[in-house]
Amino acid sequence: MTTTIRIDPAVGTWVARAEGAVIAESRAALALSEGDRDAVIYFPRTDVAMAFLEPSPRSTHCPQKGDTVYFHIAGPSGTVANAAWSYESPLPGAAPIATHLAFDTSLVTVERI
């Protein structure tokens, strides 16, 4: 069964915070909806403090989006493991999220401000 992916502009200004520190803030974020799941906010890399992210050895594959790479976030209390991910070369149906990052909302606060 194939899940329909929909990618729309995320209206407003969005922020991602790890341990209270702002890691990303964007007015150009994208909202990816997949089936009946909650939308996932993807931030352009240009709006992410990439100096706080370090590549993780973890990777996964999504049949609708492609290969996923993960990042740890270096925070004041230590490393937040696998807290962000990206599709470096997404499949055609997810092409708009290339050069964008999403955050695990169980580890990072993502909200519209």
Phi, psi and omega in degrees: 000132180261133178266136179284133177253135176231132180236121182230159172299139175272107186296135176096193178258130182244146180226148173237129180235133175242122182053035178087344180273136178287120179260330180210146173212129187208145169254006182238024180289160178243147176250117178258119177253136182226107182062226181261013178284158174298148178295146176252131181270128178249125181262136173300140180302330180295343179254013181246137176284080186297341179297338180269355182254141175230141181300143176255151176286349182291142172210152177220175178228133175246127182295340179265332185248332179115204183276135183253136170246149184244161179224144169269153174249127176276112182247173181297334180261004181130194184271134173260104189288137173050044186273347181221156177214164182210151171253102185295320179226075185294158176294160186309321181291347180239015185309323182299339182273001173302145182066019178240158177234144173242160183237145177287112185286356171275349181242334185231137176278122176240122182209156174274133181246000000 
